[in-house]
Amino acid sequence: MKSCNLRRFLRSVKFSLAGGLAGMFYLCLAVLASDPSLLAQEEFGVPDGETGESQVRVSFGSATAHADATVEIPFYLTAPFDVGVVESALRLPKGMLEFVKARKSEVLESRDNATLETSVADDSNDKTLAVVKLSIRDSSDKGLPSGLLALVTLKVAADAKPGAVKLDHQAIARATTPGSKNIAGVVAESPQISIAP
């Protein structure tokens, strides 16, 4: 008789625990749904009031290349609002990678007011690096489109050894409004060139 009562008691405790845990789970969901700022806290390193989706991203795509050959890497802009100017600085190790040319993507080519300018100079802090600067702007009030903006061609040296080369990349962006300041928190994603054996 005592054993039967004990079993019944344990079963009721088990059910109340399961119900309690389920209740806690649903309570947590309700709290998160009522306060979206709690969900935003999962985006570590993002300033208050900004999410990963609200940031401007400027990036070069990575690629695999061969020694003594050219390789083309894409240049992208991702922006949740109108951006009128993007300026990018990509550092290349001299004697391994050399800038050949940059051309507009088809989307950018179709925009009458969009321009692409490039320049190459020695890095003022490190003479072993060359700095390739890209300046893309749209003088209309529409701004630059998000997506592929340009394609950059690099030449790999004939004596380049197999391996991965991570290139330093910095970028700034400005809004379409004339005289506007640099947009804060622009994320510049760096490419990697993998030189195949």
C-alpha positions in Angstrom: 0.0 0.0 0.0 2.8 2.4 1.0 4.6 1.5 -2.3 1.5 2.4 -4.3 1.1 5.8 -2.6 4.8 6.5 -3.1 4.5 5.7 -6.9 1.5 8.0 -7.1 3.3 10.8 -5.3 6.4 10.5 -7.6 4.2 10.5 -10.7 2.4 13.7 -9.6 5.8 15.4 -8.8 7.0 14.4 -12.3 4.0 15.9 -14.0 4.1 19.2 -11.9 7.8 19.6 -12.8 7.2 19.0 -16.5 4.3 21.5 -16.4 6.4 24.0 -14.5 9.2 23.8 -17.1 6.8 24.2 -20.0 5.3 27.2 -18.2 8.7 28.8 -17.7 9.5 28.2 -21.4 6.3 29.9 -22.6 6.8 32.8 -20.1 10.3 33.4 -21.6 8.9 33.5 -25.1 6.2 35.9 -24.1 8.8 38.3 -22.5 11.0 38.2 -25.6 8.0 38.8 -27.9 6.9 41.8 -25.8 10.4 43.5 -25.7 12.3 43.3 -29.1 15.3 45.0 -27.6 16.1 41.8 -25.7 16.4 40.0 -29.0 18.7 42.7 -30.4 21.1 42.1 -27.5 22.1 38.9 -29.3 24.0 41.0 -31.9 27.2 41.3 -30.0 29.4 44.3 -30.8 26.6 46.3 -32.5 26.1 49.8 -31.1 22.8 50.7 -29.3 20.0 51.3 -31.8 21.7 49.4 -34.6 21.4 45.9 -35.7 23.5 43.9 -38.2 20.8 44.6 -40.8 21.1 48.4 -40.3 24.9 48.6 -40.9 26.5 49.5 -44.2 28.9 46.7 -45.4 31.6 47.1 -48.1 33.3 43.9 -49.1 35.6 42.2 -51.6 34.9 38.6 -52.5 37.6 36.0 -51.9 39.1 33.9 -54.8 41.5 31.2 -55.7 44.3 32.1 -58.1 47.4 30.6 -59.8 50.9 31.9 -60.0 51.6 34.1 -63.1 47.9 34.5 -63.8 45.2 37.1 -63.3 42.2 36.8 -60.9 39.1 38.9 -60.7 37.5 39.6 -57.4 34.0 41.2 -56.9 33.3 44.4 -54.9 30.0 44.6 -53.1 27.9 47.2 -51.2 25.2 46.2 -48.8 23.2 49.2 -47.4 19.8 49.5 -45.8 19.5 53.1 -46.9 20.8 55.4 -49.7 24.5 55.6 -50.0 26.0 58.1 -52.5 29.7 57.5 -52.1 31.9 54.5 -51.2 35.6 54.8 -50.9 37.7 51.7 -50.4 41.4 51.0 -49.7 42.8 47.5 -50.4 46.4 46.7 -49.4 48.3 44.3 -51.7 51.7 42.7 -50.9 54.2 44.0 -53.5 55.9 41.3 -55.4 53.0 38.9 -54.9 49.9 40.7 -56.1 49.6 43.6 -58.5 46.5 45.7 -59.4 45.6 45.5 -63.1 42.2 47.2 -63.5 38.7 47.7 -62.1 35.5 47.8 -64.1 31.9 48.6 -63.2 29.4 45.9 -62.8 26.5 45.7 -65.3 24.2 47.3 -62.7 26.5 50.2 -62.1 27.2 50.6 -65.8 23.5 51.1 -66.4 23.5 54.1 -64.0 24.1 57.3 -65.9 25.3 59.2 -62.8 27.6 56.5 -61.4 31.4 56.8 -61.6 34.3 54.5 -60.7 37.8 55.9 -60.1 40.9 54.0 -59.1 44.4 54.9 -58.0 47.5 53.0 -56.7 50.2 54.2 -54.4 52.7 53.0 -51.9 51.5 52.5 -48.3 52.9 55.4 -46.3 53.4 53.1 -43.3 54.7 49.9 -45.0 56.7 50.1 -48.2 56.1 46.4 -48.8 52.4 47.2 -49.5 50.6 48.9 -52.4 47.3 50.6 -51.7 44.6 50.3 -54.3 41.9 52.9 -53.8 38.4 52.6 -55.3 36.0 55.6 -55.3 32.5 54.9 -56.4 29.8 57.6 -56.4 26.4 58.3 -57.7 25.6 62.0 -58.1 21.9 61.4 -58.4 19.6 61.4 -55.3 18.9 57.7 -55.8 22.2 56.5 -54.4 24.2 53.5 -55.2 22.5 50.1 -55.5 23.2 47.4 -53.0 24.9 44.4 -54.6 27.8 43.9 -57.0 29.3 47.3 -57.9 32.6 46.5 -59.5 35.1 43.8 -60.5 38.8 44.2 -59.7 41.5 42.3 -61.6 44.8 41.4 -59.9 47.9 39.8 -61.3 49.6 37.0 -59.2 53.4 37.0 -59.4 55.1 34.2 -61.3 57.1 33.2 -58.3 54.2 33.4 -55.8 54.2 30.5 -53.4 51.0 28.5 -52.7 49.1 29.6 -49.7 46.4 32.0 -48.4 46.9 35.7 -48.4 44.4 37.8 -46.3 44.3 41.4 -47.6 43.7 44.4 -45.4 40.7 46.4 -46.4 39.3 49.7 -45.1 36.2 51.6 -46.4 34.1 54.6 -45.8 30.7 55.6 -47.1 28.7 58.8 -47.2 25.0 59.4 -47.7 23.5 60.9 -50.9 23.1 64.4 -49.3 25.8 66.8 -50.6 28.4 67.6 -47.9 27.3 64.7 -45.6 29.8 63.2 -43.1 31.1 59.7 -43.2 28.5 57.1 -42.1 29.4 55.6 -38.7 30.0 51.9 -38.2 30.7 50.9 -41.8 31.9 47.3 -41.9 34.8 46.6 -44.3 35.1 42.9 -45.1 38.6 41.8 -46.2 39.1 39.2 -49.0 41.4 36.3 -49.0 43.4 35.2 -52.1 44.3 31.5 -52.1 47.2 30.7 -54.4 46.9 27.2 -55.6 49.9 24.9 -56.2 
